[in-house]
Amino acid sequence: MENQEQTFWERLRYTYRLIIMNNETFEEVGSYRLSLLSLYSFLSVIVVLVAVGMCLLIFFTPIREYIPGYAGSSEQQELVEELEDKIEELEEQTKTREDYINNIKRVLAGNVEHVEDVEEQLEENTENQDYTRVLPGEEELEVRKEIRAEVMRPTDWIKTNESPSTSVEESALTLPVSGEVIGAFDGKKQHFGVDIAAPTNTAIKAILDGRVIFAEFTMETGNVVAIQHDNNLVSFYKHNSSLLTSVGTQVKAGEAIAVIGNTGTKTTGPHLHFELWHEGKPIDATEYMTFY
């Protein structure tokens, strides 16, 4: 075995002569001395240099962007993420506009949703209610001309009652819907209500007796209902899938006025955005009622 190893290393060290001759005259053009060991060493150095050169070429040139799986620059990743967010936002806006246009088409064609159709979906979530679907009257049409919901603040919708002002604690409030509060009241972030998650097709009820002062679709908050109550109290119910009342209607506490939904651009899932305003100022509804 040792003799074989010695023979192998000796062969690597054997010196050979490489002679280059002219094929026509047999004149010797060049002569080189080399061994297998030196040839292997030379080839190894060449391979290492080529590998190092390729690595430098990839690291310091734009070629790296064409290598599958190689992470791009942080700026490009941020740009891609920003474009994806814009695409998602445009898709949501497009869907909302399509729903709005389809609703207008159904109204113009006379294919409106009747309360009988809604009652079948609300059997498991509501008690027996005497729902009334009222078509827009002259008063509502007049209000729609005056109100542009997309650019107005809730304070613009509130009308002050002539009745004396009393504290909210004195009012017997009915829950609009039962469910988990997934978004808290935060005046600093201009989130003037609470978000309440509830099953699809759940009926939304009026918290007190009052008069409907707004019942229409808006781009940001979808189908919205606003009710003027006594004691300078106004309640808002937003993102509904459909409305069961109209402007000018007198509603009773506990009466179904809408169906929970996910309409509008400022929503990420089925829920009720409920706002309570007293004397023109937003208040946290969780201080006066327990939703879950």
N, C-alpha and C positions, 0 to 999 in steps of 0.2 A: 504493500500500500504506500509506504513512504517512497519507494522507488518510483511509483507511478506519479505521486505528487511532485517529486523532484523533476521527473521527466517533463511534466506539464509546465512547470515554471521555467525549466530550461528552454523549452520550445518557445515560450513567450519572449525569452531574452535573446533567442537566436537572431542574428543580424542577417538581413537580406539586402540585396542590392537591386534597385529598380533602375533599369537602363532604358532610355528612350532613344530610338534610332530612326533615321530616315529610311523609309520603306524602299526607296529607289536605289539609293547609294549605300545603304547600310552604314551611313555615317552616324557616329554616336553624338546625339544632341545633348543629352543630359544623363546624369547618373546620381541616384539617391540611395542612401543607406537608411534602412529602417528595420524595426522589429514589430512583432505582433503587439507587444506591450505598449510601445510608443504609438502604434496605430490606434489601439483601443483608447489610450489616454487622449489622443488628439480628437477622436470622434466624440468622446464624453464631454470634453470642453466645448465643442461645437454645439452639442445638444443643450448643455446648461446655458450657454450664451443665448441660444435661440429662445429657450423657455423664459429667461429673464427679460429678453427683449419683448416677447409677446405680453408678459405681465405688465411691463411699463407702458406698452402701447394701449392696453386695455384700461389701465388705471388713469392715465393722463390724457386720453383722447376721447372724442365723442363715440368711438366705436363701442364702448361699453354699453351704450343705450340699446344696441342691437343684439345684445347677448340675452337669450331667454332666461328669465328668473333673476336678472340683475336689477337691484333696486335703483330707481332713478333718483334724481336730486329731490330735496325736500320741497323746493319751490314748485317743481313740476307736479309732485304729489298733491300739494295744496291746491294747485290750479285744477287738477282733475277732480278733487273732492268738491271744490267750489262749483265746478260745472255740473257735477252730479246733483248737488243740492238745488241748483237753479232748474235743472231738468225736472226734478221731482216737484218743485214748486209750480212750474209751468203746467205739469200734468194735473196737479190738484186744481189749479185755477181753471184749466180747460174743462175738467169734469164738472166743476161747480157751474160754469157758464152753460154747459150742455144741459145740466139738470134744470137750470133757470129757464132756458129756452124751451125745453120740453114741457115745463109747467105752463108757460105762456101758451104754447100750442094747444095743450089740453083744454085750457080755459077758453081759448078762441073757438075751438071745435065743439065746446059744450061737453067734453068728456071729463067732467070734474069728479073728484072722489067724494062719495057720499058716506054719511056716518054709518050706514049699514055695513059697508065694506070694512070700515075700521073696527067695528064692534067685534067681528069675528077674530081679529088679531089680538083684541084686548081681553078676551074671556078669562084667561088665566091670571091677569094682572090687575083687573079692575072690578069694582062692585057694579051693581046695576045702576046705570046713570041714564038720565034723559038727555042725550046729546042733541044738540041742534046745530046744523050746518046752515049758516046764513050767507047768502050770496052778497057781494059788495053792493052797498046802497049808495045813495047820493052823498051821505055824510062821509062814508069811508073814501069814496073817490075824491072828495074835496080834501080830506086829510092827506091822501097819497100825493096830491099835487103840491102840498105845502111842505111835506117831510121828505127829505133825501137822506135815507138812513145810513148810506155808506159814509157820509162825511160829518154826521152829527154826533154829538156827545149825548149820553143818556140824560144829562141835565136839561137838554133842549126838549126832551119828550115829556118831562114832568110838568103836570099842571097842579097848582096849589088849590087844595080844597078850601071852602069857606068855613068848614066846621072847625071848632077849636082844636088846637094841637094838644095831643096827649102823648105820654111815653109809650114806647113800643111794648114794654112789659105788660101794659094793660090790655093789649090786644091778644085774643085767643087765636094764635096762628096755627094753621093746618099745614102739615108737611106737604110740599109739592110732589115729592117722591122719596121713597126710602132707598138708601144705598150708601156705599162707602164714599167719603169725601176724598177725592184724588187731587184736588187743587184748592189750596186755602186762600182766603181773602188777604190781599197784599196791596194796600194803597200806594206804597212807594213804587211798585212795579205797574201801577194802574190796572191791577187785576181786582176790579171792584165787586167781585162775587165769589161764590164757591162752586167748584165743579163736583158733581155727584154722579158716580157711575151706577147704572142700573141696567137690567136686561132689556134687550131690544123689544120694541112694541109696548113698553110700559107707559101707562097713562100719566100725564103730568096734570096736577090739580091746582086750582087757585087756592092761595093761602088764606084769603079773606073775601068777603063780599066786595064787589067793586064793579067798575066799568072799564071795558077794554078800550084803551086809547091808542094802541098800535098792534097790528097783526099783519105782518108782511115779511117777504123774503129780503134779506140783505146779503151782500157779497161776503162779508167777513164772518157774520154770526148766523147765517142761514135763516131759517124760519124763526121769527121772534114774536113773542107776545108780551105786551106791557099792560098792566092793570093798575088803574088809579083807585086806591082804597080811601076810606075815611082816615082822619087824623094825619093828613099830609103824608101818607105812606104810598109808595109805588113799588111794584114788584115786576121783575123782568125774567123771562124764561127763554133761553136762547139755544140754538143748534137743533131745534126740533125737526123730526122727519116730516111731520104734517101738522096743520093747525085745525082745531075743532071749534074755532070761534072767529069773530070778526069785530072790526072797530064799531064801537057804539053799543055792543052787547052788554047787558047787565048779567054778571055771573055770581054764583053763590060759592061760599067756602066749601072746598072739597069737590067742586065740579071739574070734570076733565076738560082741559082747554087745549091740549096738544099731546103729541106722542113723541117720546124721547127719540133722538136721532143723532146724526153726525153730519149735518149740513153746514156749509160755510167754510171759508179758508182757514180760520183760526180754530181748528179742531183736529184731534188725532184719533178719535174713536167715539162710539156712542156714549153720550153723557148729557147731563143737564147743567148748563151754566146759569146759576140762579143769583140774581142781584136783588138787594133790598135797599131802597132809598127812603130816608125820612127827612122831611123838610129840605129837600134838595141836596142832601149829603148821603154818600154811600155808607152803609153800616155792615158789620160782619154778622151774617145771619146765624152763624153757629153759636153766637152768644144768646140767642133767643129760642133756638130749636135744635134738637138732636136728630140727625138724618139717619144714623145707623145704630 
